[in-house]
Amino acid sequence: MSTVAVIGCTGQVGSHLLSTLLGLDTIKAVHTISRRSPRVSAPKLSAHVESDTARWISTLAAITPPPDVVFSALGTTREQAGGAANQWKIDHDCLLARVMPYLQMKQGVENAVKSLGFEQQAIVLRPGLILSERERENQGASFLKSLIRGIGGVSQAWHDNLGQEADTIARAAVKAALLSTESDKAPGRYWVVERQDIVSLGRDKWEF
């Protein structure tokens, strides 16, 4: 894994994902595709800024040489998107060119990705609440994050099951991708990384 592409590099997880990849000597080139410029720069970073998400597929296809791994940290909130319909277009439709609507949408993305039948490897992370502060945060989300962090003072296991820090999620994605390049290290072509595995890969077993 020497050349990678990141779709959605300016959000909670995406920004940590980008900085993690840029910090790895084994990664020689990082391409990003996003609606606004990344907050960091580096000699091996090529940032493709395109406000029209309909053009992202062609932008990705034009990267030469083709990236070994493509990371998608694409995501938004209903408030930022301007409604549930627009959120679906961004989080579901752009990515592809459970009780709450958000979870139903994410499950739809997972089902669609699985149905594509990747010849090599597809990895899906299923974190709990992402414990990172957004630029614009509603009071309900801030309260939940504070509550989960408070629970961590009583039980780290409860904390880890309810929510994970954004940088932990990002490192878990990178670690899973690295493992998938090694024979027999990934459990299958379609690998679902659950919450406890995210903590294990991104925090407890992170060795870089």
Phi and psi in degrees as GROMACS dihedral restraints (atoms count N, CA, C in turn):
[ dihedral_restraints ]
;  ai    aj    ak    al  type     phi  dphi    fc
    3     4     5     6     1  -113.0    20    10
    4     5     6     7     1   -27.8    20    10
    6     7     8     9     1  -121.3    20    10
    7     8     9    10     1   126.5    20    10
    9    10    11    12     1  -131.6    20    10
   10    11    12    13     1   158.9    20    10
   12    13    14    15     1  -125.0    20    10
   13    14    15    16     1   142.7    20    10
   15    16    17    18     1  -124.5    20    10
   16    17    18    19     1   121.7    20    10
   18    19    20    21     1  -100.7    20    10
   19    20    21    22     1   119.0    20    10
   21    22    23    24     1    84.9    20    10
   22    23    24    25     1    75.1    20    10
   24    25    26    27     1  -109.3    20    10
   25    26    27    28     1     8.4    20    10
   27    28    29    30     1  -113.0    20    10
   28    29    30    31     1    -1.6    20    10
   30    31    32    33     1   -89.1    20    10
   31    32    33    34     1  -166.7    20    10
   33    34    35    36     1   -56.6    20    10
   34    35    36    37     1   -54.8    20    10
   36    37    38    39     1   -84.4    20    10
   37    38    39    40     1   -40.0    20    10
   39    40    41    42     1   -59.2    20    10
   40    41    42    43     1   -39.0    20    10
   42    43    44    45     1   -66.5    20    10
   43    44    45    46     1   -39.0    20    10
   45    46    47    48     1   -69.7    20    10
   46    47    48    49     1   -36.6    20    10
   48    49    50    51     1   -60.9    20    10
   49    50    51    52     1   -45.5    20    10
   51    52    53    54     1   -62.8    20    10
   52    53    54    55     1   -47.5    20    10
   54    55    56    57     1   -64.4    20    10
   55    56    57    58     1   -34.2    20    10
   57    58    59    60     1   -65.0    20    10
   58    59    60    61     1   -46.4    20    10
   60    61    62    63     1   -64.4    20    10
   61    62    63    64     1   -41.7    20    10
   63    64    65    66     1   -65.2    20    10
   64    65    66    67     1   -24.2    20    10
   66    67    68    69     1   -86.3    20    10
   67    68    69    70     1    -3.7    20    10
   69    70    71    72     1   -95.5    20    10
   70    71    72    73     1   123.9    20    10
   72    73    74    75     1   -64.8    20    10
   73    74    75    76     1   -27.1    20    10
   75    76    77    78     1   -71.4    20    10
   76    77    78    79     1   -19.2    20    10
   78    79    80    81     1   -90.4    20    10
   79    80    81    82     1   117.1    20    10
   81    82    83    84     1   -94.5    20    10
   82    83    84    85     1   -26.9    20    10
   84    85    86    87     1  -146.8    20    10
   85    86    87    88     1   134.0    20    10
   87    88    89    90     1  -125.5    20    10
   88    89    90    91     1   121.1    20    10
   90    91    92    93     1  -107.2    20    10
   91    92    93    94     1   135.3    20    10
   93    94    95    96     1  -119.9    20    10
   94    95    96    97     1   146.7    20    10
   96    97    98    99     1  -128.0    20    10
   97    98    99   100     1   118.6    20    10
   99   100   101   102     1  -156.3    20    10
  100   101   102   103     1   168.0    20    10
  102   103   104   105     1   -81.9    20    10
  103   104   105   106     1   -20.3    20    10
  105   106   107   108     1  -138.7    20    10
  106   107   108   109     1   161.1    20    10
  108   109   110   111     1   -66.8    20    10
  109   110   111   112     1   145.1    20    10
  111   112   113   114     1   -62.4    20    10
  112   113   114   115     1   158.1    20    10
  114   115   116   117     1   -84.1    20    10
  115   116   117   118     1    -6.4    20    10
  117   118   119   120     1  -121.9    20    10
  118   119   120   121     1   164.7    20    10
  120   121   122   123     1  -138.9    20    10
  121   122   123   124     1   155.2    20    10
  123   124   125   126     1  -164.2    20    10
  124   125   126   127     1   152.7    20    10
  126   127   128   129     1   -56.6    20    10
  127   128   129   130     1   -34.2    20    10
  129   130   131   132     1   -91.5    20    10
  130   131   132   133     1     8.6    20    10
  132   133   134   135     1   -98.5    20    10
  133   134   135   136     1   127.6    20    10
  135   136   137   138     1  -117.1    20    10
  136   137   138   139     1   109.6    20    10
  138   139   140   141     1   -97.5    20    10
  139   140   141   142     1   121.9    20    10
  141   142   143   144     1  -104.9    20    10
  142   143   144   145     1   108.3    20    10
  144   145   146   147     1  -100.8    20    10
  145   146   147   148     1   119.9    20    10
  147   148   149   150     1  -143.3    20    10
  148   149   150   151     1   113.3    20    10
  150   151   152   153     1   -72.2    20    10
  151   152   153   154     1   -25.1    20    10
  153   154   155   156     1   -88.6    20    10
  154   155   156   157     1   101.8    20    10
  156   157   158   159     1   -64.3    20    10
  157   158   159   160     1   -18.5    20    10
  159   160   161   162     1   -65.2    20    10
  160   161   162   163     1   -19.3    20    10
  162   163   164   165     1   -94.4    20    10
  163   164   165   166     1    -1.5    20    10
  165   166   167   168     1   -65.5    20    10
  166   167   168   169     1   -34.4    20    10
  168   169   170   171     1   -62.6    20    10
  169   170   171   172     1   -47.3    20    10
  171   172   173   174     1   -66.8    20    10
  172   173   174   175     1   -34.0    20    10
  174   175   176   177     1   -63.9    20    10
  175   176   177   178     1   -43.9    20    10
  177   178   179   180     1   -63.9    20    10
  178   179   180   181     1   -42.9    20    10
  180   181   182   183     1   -65.8    20    10
  181   182   183   184     1   -24.5    20    10
  183   184   185   186     1   -85.0    20    10
  184   185   186   187     1    -7.6    20    10
  186   187   188   189     1   -67.0    20    10
  187   188   189   190     1   127.3    20    10
  189   190   191   192     1  -128.9    20    10
  190   191   192   193     1   130.2    20    10
  192   193   194   195     1   -68.4    20    10
  193   194   195   196     1   160.4    20    10
  195   196   197   198     1   -57.8    20    10
  196   197   198   199     1   138.3    20    10
  198   199   200   201     1   -64.1    20    10
  199   200   201   202     1   145.4    20    10
  201   202   203   204     1   -70.2    20    10
  202   203   204   205     1   -34.1    20    10
  204   205   206   207     1  -138.7    20    10
  205   206   207   208     1   139.6    20    10
  207   208   209   210     1  -115.5    20    10
  208   209   210   211     1   121.7    20    10
  210   211   212   213     1  -101.0    20    10
  211   212   213   214     1   135.6    20    10
  213   214   215   216     1  -118.3    20    10
  214   215   216   217     1   114.6    20    10
  216   217   218   219     1  -113.8    20    10
  217   218   219   220     1    28.0    20    10
  219   220   221   222     1   -69.1    20    10
  220   221   222   223     1   130.8    20    10
  222   223   224   225     1  -179.0    20    10
  223   224   225   226     1   155.5    20    10
  225   226   227   228     1  -150.9    20    10
  226   227   228   229     1   177.8    20    10
  228   229   230   231     1  -105.9    20    10
  229   230   231   232     1   161.8    20    10
  231   232   233   234     1   -61.6    20    10
  232   233   234   235     1   -37.6    20    10
  234   235   236   237     1   -65.0    20    10
  235   236   237   238     1   -46.3    20    10
  237   238   239   240     1   -64.9    20    10
  238   239   240   241     1   -35.6    20    10
  240   241   242   243     1   -78.5    20    10
  241   242   243   244     1   -20.1    20    10
  243   244   245   246     1    87.4    20    10
  244   245   246   247     1    32.5    20    10
  246   247   248   249     1   127.5    20    10
  247   248   249   250     1   162.4    20    10
  249   250   251   252     1   -65.1    20    10
  250   251   252   253     1   -36.3    20    10
  252   253   254   255     1   -63.6    20    10
  253   254   255   256     1   -44.6    20    10
  255   256   257   258     1   -68.9    20    10
  256   257   258   259     1   -34.6    20    10
  258   259   260   261     1   -62.5    20    10
  259   260   261   262     1   -39.9    20    10
  261   262   263   264     1   -62.0    20    10
  262   263   264   265     1   -41.6    20    10
  264   265   266   267     1   -61.3    20    10
  265   266   267   268     1   -39.1    20    10
  267   268   269   270     1   -77.8    20    10
  268   269   270   271     1   -53.2    20    10
  270   271   272   273     1   -76.5    20    10
  271   272   273   274     1   -28.0    20    10
  273   274   275   276     1  -104.6    20    10
  274   275   276   277     1   -61.1    20    10
  276   277   278   279     1   -64.6    20    10
  277   278   279   280     1   -43.2    20    10
  279   280   281   282     1   -65.7    20    10
  280   281   282   283     1   -38.5    20    10
  282   283   284   285     1   -64.0    20    10
  283   284   285   286     1   -35.4    20    10
  285   286   287   288     1   -93.7    20    10
  286   287   288   289     1    -6.2    20    10
  294   295   296   297     1  -100.7    20    10
  295   296   297   298     1   -46.6    20    10
  297   298   299   300     1   -86.0    20    10
  298   299   300   301     1   153.6    20    10
  300   301   302   303     1   -53.2    20    10
  301   302   303   304     1   -37.7    20    10
  303   304   305   306     1   -61.0    20    10
  304   305   306   307     1   -44.9    20    10
  306   307   308   309     1   -69.0    20    10
  307   308   309   310     1   -36.0    20    10
  309   310   311   312     1   -61.3    20    10
  310   311   312   313     1   -40.6    20    10
  312   313   314   315     1   -63.6    20    10
  313   314   315   316     1   -47.2    20    10
  315   316   317   318     1   -63.3    20    10
  316   317   318   319     1   -37.9    20    10
  318   319   320   321     1   -65.4    20    10
  319   320   321   322     1   -36.2    20    10
  321   322   323   324     1   -62.9    20    10
  322   323   324   325     1   -39.5    20    10
  324   325   326   327     1   -63.1    20    10
  325   326   327   328     1   -46.6    20    10
  327   328   329   330     1   -59.3    20    10
  328   329   330   331     1   -45.2    20    10
  330   331   332   333     1   -61.9    20    10
  331   332   333   334     1   -40.3    20    10
  333   334   335   336     1   -68.1    20    10
  334   335   336   337     1   -41.6    20    10
  336   337   338   339     1   -61.9    20    10
  337   338   339   340     1   -44.3    20    10
  339   340   341   342     1   -62.4    20    10
  340   341   342   343     1   -37.1    20    10
  342   343   344   345     1   -70.4    20    10
  343   344   345   346     1   -17.1    20    10
  345   346   347   348     1   -69.6    20    10
  346   347   348   349     1   -21.7    20    10
  348   349   350   351     1    61.5    20    10
  349   350   351   352     1    59.4    20    10
  351   352   353   354     1   -56.8    20    10
  352   353   354   355     1   136.5    20    10
  354   355   356   357     1   -71.5    20    10
  355   356   357   358     1   -29.4    20    10
  357   358   359   360     1  -106.7    20    10
  358   359   360   361     1   -76.0    20    10
  360   361   362   363     1  -154.8    20    10
  361   362   363   364     1   135.4    20    10
  363   364   365   366     1  -127.7    20    10
  364   365   366   367     1   131.2    20    10
  366   367   368   369     1  -123.8    20    10
  367   368   369   370     1   128.7    20    10
  369   370   371   372     1  -121.0    20    10
  370   371   372   373     1   126.4    20    10
  372   373   374   375     1   -98.5    20    10
  373   374   375   376     1   137.6    20    10
  375   376   377   378     1  -120.3    20    10
  376   377   378   379     1    76.0    20    10
  378   379   380   381     1   -75.4    20    10
  379   380   381   382     1   166.1    20    10
  381   382   383   384     1   -83.7    20    10
  382   383   384   385     1  -140.9    20    10
  384   385   386   387     1   -68.1    20    10
  385   386   387   388     1   131.3    20    10
  387   388   389   390     1   -79.4    20    10
  388   389   390   391     1   115.7    20    10
  390   391   392   393     1   -90.6    20    10
  391   392   393   394     1    73.6    20    10
  393   394   395   396     1  -147.6    20    10
  394   395   396   397     1   145.0    20    10
  396   397   398   399     1   -82.4    20    10
  397   398   399   400     1   129.3    20    10
  399   400   401   402     1   -83.8    20    10
  400   401   402   403     1   161.5    20    10
  402   403   404   405     1   -62.0    20    10
  403   404   405   406     1   -39.8    20    10
  405   406   407   408     1  -122.5    20    10
  406   407   408   409     1   111.9    20    10
  408   409   410   411     1  -123.2    20    10
  409   410   411   412     1   131.3    20    10
  411   412   413   414     1   -80.4    20    10
  412   413   414   415     1   160.1    20    10
  414   415   416   417     1   -63.8    20    10
  415   416   417   418     1   -34.6    20    10
  417   418   419   420     1   -63.0    20    10
  418   419   420   421     1   -45.1    20    10
  420   421   422   423     1   -66.1    20    10
  421   422   423   424     1   -41.1    20    10
  423   424   425   426     1   -62.2    20    10
  424   425   426   427     1   -39.5    20    10
  426   427   428   429     1   -64.7    20    10
  427   428   429   430     1   -44.1    20    10
  429   430   431   432     1   -62.5    20    10
  430   431   432   433     1   -43.1    20    10
  432   433   434   435     1   -63.7    20    10
  433   434   435   436     1   -42.2    20    10
  435   436   437   438     1   -64.0    20    10
  436   437   438   439     1   -38.8    20    10
  438   439   440   441     1   -64.1    20    10
  439   440   441   442     1   -45.7    20    10
  441   442   443   444     1   -65.3    20    10
  442   443   444   445     1   -41.0    20    10
  444   445   446   447     1   -65.2    20    10
  445   446   447   448     1   -34.0    20    10
  447   448   449   450     1   -67.0    20    10
  448   449   450   451     1   -38.3    20    10
  450   451   452   453     1   -61.3    20    10
  451   452   453   454     1   -32.2    20    10
  453   454   455   456     1   -59.1    20    10
  454   455   456   457     1   -25.6    20    10
  456   457   458   459     1   -72.7    20    10
  457   458   459   460     1   -18.4    20    10
  459   460   461   462     1   -98.4    20    10
  460   461   462   463     1   -45.4    20    10
  462   463   464   465     1  -148.1    20    10
  463   464   465   466     1   113.3    20    10
  465   466   467   468     1   -64.9    20    10
  466   467   468   469     1   -33.8    20    10
  468   469   470   471     1   -63.6    20    10
  469   470   471   472     1   -42.2    20    10
  471   472   473   474     1   -63.1    20    10
  472   473   474   475     1   -45.0    20    10
  474   475   476   477     1   -56.6    20    10
  475   476   477   478     1   -48.8    20    10
  477   478   479   480     1   -64.1    20    10
  478   479   480   481     1   -30.6    20    10
  480   481   482   483     1   -78.3    20    10
  481   482   483   484     1   -32.3    20    10
  483   484   485   486     1   -83.3    20    10
  484   485   486   487     1   -39.1    20    10
  486   487   488   489     1  -156.7    20    10
  487   488   489   490     1   155.5    20    10
  489   490   491   492     1  -132.5    20    10
  490   491   492   493     1   145.0    20    10
  492   493   494   495     1   -65.7    20    10
  493   494   495   496     1   147.2    20    10
  495   496   497   498     1   -60.6    20    10
  496   497   498   499     1   -38.3    20    10
  498   499   500   501     1   -69.2    20    10
  499   500   501   502     1   -31.1    20    10
  501   502   503   504     1   -66.0    20    10
  502   503   504   505     1   -42.7    20    10
  504   505   506   507     1   -62.6    20    10
  505   506   507   508     1   -43.2    20    10
  507   508   509   510     1   -62.7    20    10
  508   509   510   511     1   -45.7    20    10
  510   511   512   513     1   -65.5    20    10
  511   512   513   514     1   -34.8    20    10
  513   514   515   516     1   -63.1    20    10
  514   515   516   517     1   -39.5    20    10
  516   517   518   519     1   -62.5    20    10
  517   518   519   520     1   -43.6    20    10
  519   520   521   522     1   -66.5    20    10
  520   521   522   523     1   -44.5    20    10
  522   523   524   525     1   -61.4    20    10
  523   524   525   526     1   -42.8    20    10
  525   526   527   528     1   -63.3    20    10
  526   527   528   529     1   -40.7    20    10
  528   529   530   531     1   -64.7    20    10
  529   530   531   532     1   -41.3    20    10
  531   532   533   534     1   -63.7    20    10
  532   533   534   535     1   -43.0    20    10
  534   535   536   537     1   -63.7    20    10
  535   536   537   538     1   -33.7    20    10
  537   538   539   540     1   -68.8    20    10
  538   539   540   541     1   -19.6    20    10
  540   541   542   543     1   -82.6    20    10
  541   542   543   544     1   -10.7    20    10
  543   544   545   546     1  -101.4    20    10
  544   545   546   547     1   140.0    20    10
  546   547   548   549     1   -61.5    20    10
  547   548   549   550     1   135.2    20    10
  549   550   551   552     1    64.9    20    10
  550   551   552   553     1    12.3    20    10
  552   553   554   555     1   -90.0    20    10
  553   554   555   556     1   -25.0    20    10
  555   556   557   558     1   -97.3    20    10
  556   557   558   559     1   142.9    20    10
  558   559   560   561     1   -71.2    20    10
  559   560   561   562     1   -12.1    20    10
  561   562   563   564     1   173.3    20    10
  562   563   564   565     1   177.3    20    10
  564   565   566   567     1   -67.5    20    10
  565   566   567   568     1   -28.4    20    10
  567   568   569   570     1  -115.4    20    10
  568   569   570   571     1   106.6    20    10
  570   571   572   573     1  -114.2    20    10
  571   572   573   574     1   118.2    20    10
  573   574   575   576     1   -99.2    20    10
  574   575   576   577     1   118.1    20    10
  576   577   578   579     1   -98.6    20    10
  577   578   579   580     1   107.5    20    10
  579   580   581   582     1   -82.6    20    10
  580   581   582   583     1   178.7    20    10
  582   583   584   585     1   -57.0    20    10
  583   584   585   586     1   -48.4    20    10
  585   586   587   588     1   -66.0    20    10
  586   587   588   589     1   -33.9    20    10
  588   589   590   591     1   -69.7    20    10
  589   590   591   592     1   -34.2    20    10
  591   592   593   594     1   -61.1    20    10
  592   593   594   595     1   -45.8    20    10
  594   595   596   597     1   -63.7    20    10
  595   596   597   598     1   -41.1    20    10
  597   598   599   600     1   -65.7    20    10
  598   599   600   601     1   -48.4    20    10
  600   601   602   603     1   -73.2    20    10
  601   602   603   604     1   -40.5    20    10
  603   604   605   606     1   -89.5    20    10
  604   605   606   607     1   -14.8    20    10
  606   607   608   609     1  -128.6    20    10
  607   608   609   610     1   -60.1    20    10
  609   610   611   612     1   -69.9    20    10
  610   611   612   613     1   -34.3    20    10
  612   613   614   615     1  -112.0    20    10
  613   614   615   616     1    13.0    20    10
  615   616   617   618     1   -74.9    20    10
  616   617   618   619     1   122.3    20    10
  618   619   620   621     1  -118.3    20    10
  619   620   621   622     1     7.5    20    10
